[in-house]
C-alpha cells in the first residue's frame, strides 16, 4: 500500500501468532532516526519513504518540522488505512472512548508490505 506513513507500534500491527516472513520475500524496512528496525515485524514486512519525487516536483527540500523523510506516520491516514486493510484483531478497541468492542480488519491474519510516503 502507498500512503502517508505508519505508526507501527499500534496494537493493530502486532505480529503475535503470525508465521515467519517467507525467505523469498524481499521487503525492505528503511531505518531512520524516528523509524527503528523494530518498527517492522512479521506484520509490517517492509516500509519505505518516497520523498525525492515530491521534493523534485516542488523544486525545494521538505520542511521536516511538519513532513517526514521516513515511513513514520505524520497524518494518521496511512495508519488508519493500513489497519483497516490488514490490521490485527484488537480487543476492547474504543475510538475516543466510544463504541467499545473488537476491531478487526478485512485481512486480519495477513502480513502487509507498505510503501509509504
C-alpha positions as CSV (number, residue, x, y, z in Angstrom):
1,X,0.0,0.0,0.0
2,X,1.2,3.5,-0.7
3,X,0.1,6.1,1.8
4,X,1.2,8.8,4.3
5,X,3.1,6.6,6.7
6,X,2.6,4.2,9.5
7,X,2.7,4.2,13.3
8,X,3.8,0.5,13.7
9,X,3.5,0.5,17.5
10,X,-0.3,0.5,17.3
11,X,-1.9,-2.8,18.5
12,X,-3.3,-3.3,15.0
13,X,0.2,-4.1,13.8
14,X,1.1,-6.7,16.4
15,X,2.6,-9.8,14.7
16,X,1.7,-12.1,17.6
17,X,0.7,-15.5,16.2
18,X,1.8,-14.9,12.6
19,X,4.1,-17.3,10.9
20,X,7.6,-16.1,9.9
21,X,8.1,-14.0,6.8
22,X,8.9,-16.3,3.8
23,X,12.6,-16.2,2.9
24,X,11.7,-15.3,-0.7
25,X,10.0,-12.1,0.4
26,X,12.2,-9.1,-0.4
27,X,10.6,-6.4,1.7
28,X,12.8,-3.6,3.0
29,X,12.5,-1.7,6.2
30,X,14.1,1.7,5.8
31,X,15.6,2.7,9.2
32,X,15.7,6.4,10.1
33,X,16.1,8.2,13.4
34,X,12.3,8.1,14.0
35,X,11.7,4.7,12.4
36,X,13.9,2.0,14.0
37,X,14.4,-1.5,12.6
38,X,12.0,-2.8,15.3
39,X,9.2,-0.8,13.6
40,X,9.0,-3.7,11.0
41,X,8.0,-7.2,12.1
42,X,6.2,-10.2,10.5
43,X,3.0,-8.0,10.2
44,X,4.8,-4.9,8.6
45,X,7.3,-6.6,6.4
46,X,8.7,-3.5,4.8
47,X,8.3,0.2,4.9
48,X,9.9,2.9,2.8
49,X,9.6,6.6,2.2
50,X,9.3,8.1,-1.3
51,X,10.1,11.7,-1.0
52,X,12.6,12.6,-3.7
53,X,10.0,12.9,-6.4
54,X,7.9,15.0,-4.1
55,X,10.8,17.4,-3.4
56,X,11.6,17.5,-7.2
57,X,8.0,18.4,-8.1
58,X,8.2,21.3,-5.6
59,X,11.8,22.3,-6.5
60,X,12.7,22.5,-2.8
61,X,13.5,20.3,0.1
62,X,10.9,19.1,2.5
63,X,10.1,21.0,5.7
64,X,11.0,18.4,8.2
65,X,9.2,20.1,11.1
66,X,5.9,19.0,9.5
67,X,6.8,16.5,6.8
68,X,8.8,13.2,7.2
69,X,11.5,11.6,5.1
70,X,10.8,8.3,6.8
71,X,8.0,5.8,6.9
72,X,6.9,7.3,10.2
73,X,3.2,8.5,10.2
74,X,2.7,12.2,10.5
75,X,-1.0,12.5,9.5
76,X,-2.9,9.3,10.7
77,X,-4.3,8.5,7.3
78,X,-1.8,5.7,6.4
79,X,-2.0,4.1,9.8
80,X,-5.8,4.1,9.7
81,X,-5.9,2.7,6.1
82,X,-3.3,0.0,6.8
83,X,-5.1,-1.1,10.0
84,X,-8.4,-1.2,8.1
85,X,-7.0,-3.4,5.4
86,X,-4.7,-5.8,7.3
87,X,-4.5,-4.8,11.0
88,X,-4.6,-7.5,13.6
89,X,-7.6,-8.1,15.8
90,X,-7.7,-5.7,18.8
91,X,-9.9,-6.5,21.8
92,X,-11.6,-3.6,23.6
93,X,-10.9,-1.1,20.9
94,X,-12.6,2.2,21.6
95,X,-12.1,5.2,19.3
96,X,-12.2,8.3,21.5
97,X,-13.9,6.2,24.2
98,X,-17.0,5.4,22.1
99,X,-18.3,2.1,20.7
100,X,-16.1,-0.2,22.7
101,X,-15.6,-3.6,21.1
102,X,-13.3,-5.8,19.0
103,X,-11.6,-4.2,16.0
104,X,-10.9,-6.5,13.1
105,X,-9.5,-5.8,9.6
106,X,-10.5,-7.2,6.2
107,X,-7.4,-9.5,6.2
108,X,-6.5,-9.5,9.9
109,X,-4.2,-12.6,9.7
110,X,-2.1,-11.3,6.8
111,X,1.2,-9.6,6.7
112,X,1.5,-6.4,4.7
113,X,4.1,-4.7,2.7
114,X,3.8,-0.9,2.9
115,X,5.5,1.6,0.7
116,X,4.8,4.8,2.5
117,X,5.4,8.5,1.8
